[in-house]
């Protein structure tokens, strides 16, 4: 694709950004893309083609699931050679899960896939959706002088910040600044100019073909520790029929109780082939299982270190790896090293 041939595919899945207020009832209704120009006339100022694809019916982000992720991967794969970049309008609640999943499912990606949304509908006067949408489109088409895209990875753009999708989590249900990447620097900041942090942006030295993946296994559970957690709770979760993996949300730098019953259950689960990945409950920081005895005992029981992975990233990465039917030893190995820039070792 030549530098002069620019185009964007805008994919609307659902969510607040794509809603307008019914003048008669006051209720929020799903947006129809035929009215996009009316609510965002600034789109006419772009000098390139913007095509749209709309989920029918639109999905609330609470209903997003692996089938929806597969659909997005197929849309991007089928249209990959026709567009410079892709912008996905998505509800905020599960945006970080979708972005994380796509980062693994779109192997070899060398074009921008930008997820964005809003806290207020695009038809509302004070909406944050308009700026999020317009800037996302600009980022999706940004290229170096040699024609290569500036941000060839899956990202989230929200409230003036572009972050790596599998490093990002939703932190606020009220403010416009709803997302944060605690353990990895922002990829770009949008002010009067868009300033790209090129050192942190993932680039492939060798041009690769896109290899879409569709196999996901959802036999996963999240076990969040809290003081006073009972043995029957831990036992019930680890005894779930068909369970293949657990994301264990521990304290601090990866610490957990030293109670013998707790370590015994974890050890038995690992022996049975269940993969247990240790991530911290803290917003920022990393798991260091060798730092304290409590973490070291988890490692001895067979628990895998998730380093500074977000829960969203750990969950979707496990789905991705388990979907490939890798043996437990291979999954454990791959969970302890980065596949798409999702962790720092």
Number of C-alpha atoms within 10 A of each C-alpha: 11 9 15 8 11 19 20 21 24 22 20 26 22 26 25 23 28 26 19 20 16 12 8 6 7 9 10 15 13 19 22 13 15 8 10 15 11 11 14 16 11 12 18 11 7 12 9 14 13 16 12 15 13 16 13 9 9 16 17 17 18 12 11 19 13 18 12 15 19 19 13 19 21 16 15 21 16 11 13 18 12 14 21 24 30 29 28 26 26 27 26 27 20 18 27 26 27 25 30 29 28 27 26 24 25 22 17 19 24 24 24 26 29 28 30 27 30 26 21 21 24 26 21 15 9 10 16 20 26 24 18 24 26 16 20 30 26 15 25 28 23 21 19 10 9 8 12 18 21 22 30 22 27 28 28 31 26 28 20 17 21 31 27 30 30 31 27 29 27 17 14 14 12 9 10 16 17 17 23 23 23 17 18 18 16 20 22 21 18 17 9 6 7 16 13 17 15 12 9 15 18 17 18 10 6 7 10 11 10 17 12 19 18 16 16 22 17 18 16 22 17 16 17 15 18 12 8 7 12 12 12 9 11 17 15 10 15 23 12 12 9 11 17 23 27 23 24 25 23 22 20 18 24 29 26 24 19 13 10 9 14 17 20 12 17 22 20 14 23 20 12 11 16 23 26 30 26 34 29 28 21 17 15 16 17 24 24 20 23 16 12 13 13 18 26 17 19 25 17 12 19 21 26 24 28 31 25 27 30 29 26 23 27 27 22 26 28 28 22 22 21 23 16 15 13 12 11 18 12 12 20 24 11 16 23 18 16 15 13 20 19 24 22 14 11
